[in-house]
Amino acid sequence: MKISYPHMGYLTIPILNMLQSLNIEVVEAPPISKKTIELGSLYSPEGVCLPYKVTMGNFLESIDQGADTLVTICGAGKCRMGFYNTVQKISLATKKQLQFYTLNTNHLFGSLYRFLSTTANHAGCFAVIKNIAVAVQILKALDTINEAKSYYGARAGDPEQVINLCESSSRLFAGCRSFGEIKRIRDTVIDLIKTVSQPATVQPAKVALLGEFYVLMEPYVNHRIENMLIKQGIEVKKFVYTGEWTYSKTLLETLGLYKEERDSCRQARPYLNYHVGGDGLKSVGSALRCAREGYDGIIHIYPFSCMPEVVAQYALKNIAGDYNLPLLSLSIDEHASDVGLVTRVEAFVDCIQRKRDLH
């Protein structure tokens, strides 16, 4: 059995660590590239969204490298993502005989535990649970480093140095087996970030980055927009982080302490009063919070044709108008170019800076 899975930001590091720690053979997909997207698009339905095409490309490249077992996710209420596993399984069956494991995001801990217990049947219950906990802790440490990158990078004399330091730090967690080791690496990286940063003389503009989960989390797909903003002296705040989400879906939800839809619905009122699928409700709730807390702007980024985010966009425009808050909406597909996106983001940043200067 040779297992592979799609890429999504820094999720790869703890997943690889967890599987290898349980002596599961992994075939890691090559980093996402133009070839990945072209290959995925070739084997995807015409009107499907970009995350489907990218993950399909990851699977195809993994199969070419010898993978025979694929892991994916699904979940009711998660827009078309709930059908990815079924459609991809049917399509890929024409290339090779494969095993498919699907992790249900509505019951993530139980689903992940059953998958690991099946594929690593030599490992005991304690080993499986410990490795899940270590993976979640690594993700949370990487969340903290990512937040520090935005905060200190926007205030640094050389933001690129902070960005490079943060992005190279993810490799330090490879092979981590204990919570103490994870904490030590996280604290060391944060201290290094503070060392290379300079004391802030001016409070930077603060922009919220909202939208569909996969596009927010995968830098190649979103054209590294977070780094782009940090280099222009903008502090970026995301309300979705991989580690925070995984922690909530594995531990808190299992204990009955996490009710994402209820909380998001409360935050989004009165601009959106019901669940619209995907991350639409959370986008609106987060935007309203930003408007009330005095953020300088909002960037809404999502895959082309993503219906939940299209619905959310109408509410976001109303929030932006009512609170006089600059809003930039970016719809991403396989044809989006770096040049076009950079031009729009730079114009948006100029708009924000002029608005701040007037005040």
Beta strands, then each sheet from edge to edge (+ up, - down):
strand 1: 3-4
strand 2: 69-74
strand 3: 99-104
strand 4: 205-211
strand 5: 234-238
strand 6: 297-303
strand 7: 327-332
sheet 1: 1+ 2+ 3+
sheet 2: 5+ 4+ 6+ 7+
end
